[in-house]
Amino acid sequence: MTKQTLAGGVVHKMPEDLETAILKIPKTLAVWEDITPLARNEWICWVISGKKAETRNIRIEKALSKLKGGMRRPCCWAGCIHR
């Protein structure tokens, strides 16, 4: 069985912990596959910009919940400064 890989963003590559989490929830995966590369980039940047591991884990859980609910971009965040 081959491992499914998800597309990353425009600037950021998909981190393994976020990818594993997204692949576990079919509804979240469906939204991830439907959003644009820029939107994926913003989700990834938001998750990895947390300085502490605890913050990153919280952001992954929030991202999963929001994606599952159909949200296409992180809310109340200035956006990726790397593009």
C-alpha positions in Angstrom: 0.0 0.0 0.0 1.4 3.4 -0.9 1.1 6.4 1.3 -1.1 9.2 0.0 0.6 12.5 -0.1 -1.0 15.9 0.0 -0.1 19.0 -2.0 1.6 21.7 0.0 1.3 25.4 -0.5 2.9 27.9 -2.9 5.9 28.5 -0.6 5.5 26.0 2.2 5.8 22.2 1.9 3.3 20.1 3.7 4.6 19.2 7.2 4.2 15.5 8.1 2.2 16.0 11.3 -0.4 18.2 9.5 -0.6 15.8 6.5 -1.1 12.8 8.8 -3.9 14.6 10.7 -5.7 15.7 7.5 -5.6 12.3 6.0 -7.4 10.8 9.0 -10.6 12.8 8.4 -12.3 12.3 5.0 -14.3 15.6 5.2 -11.2 17.6 6.0 -9.3 15.9 3.2 -12.1 16.7 0.8 -11.9 20.4 1.6 -8.1 20.4 1.5 -8.1 18.9 -2.0 -10.6 21.5 -3.1 -8.9 24.7 -1.9 -6.3 26.7 -3.9 -2.6 26.3 -3.4 -2.5 29.8 -1.9 -5.2 28.8 0.7 -3.2 25.6 1.5 -0.1 27.7 1.9 -1.9 30.0 4.4 -3.1 27.0 6.5 0.4 25.5 6.5 2.1 28.8 7.4 -0.4 29.4 10.2 0.3 26.0 11.7 4.1 26.1 11.4 4.4 29.8 12.6 3.6 28.7 16.2 6.8 28.9 18.2 6.0 26.1 20.7 5.0 22.5 20.0 1.9 23.0 22.1 0.8 26.0 20.0 1.4 24.0 16.8 -0.6 21.1 18.1 -3.5 23.4 19.0 -3.3 25.0 15.6 -3.4 21.6 13.9 -6.6 20.7 15.9 -8.2 24.0 15.1 -7.3 23.7 11.4 -8.8 20.2 11.2 -12.0 21.5 12.9 -12.3 24.6 10.6 -11.5 22.7 7.4 -14.0 20.0 8.4 -16.6 22.8 8.8 -15.8 24.1 5.3 -13.5 27.0 6.1 -11.2 27.6 3.2 -8.6 30.0 4.9 -7.5 30.7 8.4 -9.7 33.4 10.0 -8.4 36.5 11.8 -4.8 36.0 10.6 -2.9 38.4 8.4 -1.8 35.7 6.1 1.5 34.2 5.0 4.3 36.8 5.0 6.6 34.5 2.9 4.9 34.9 -0.4 
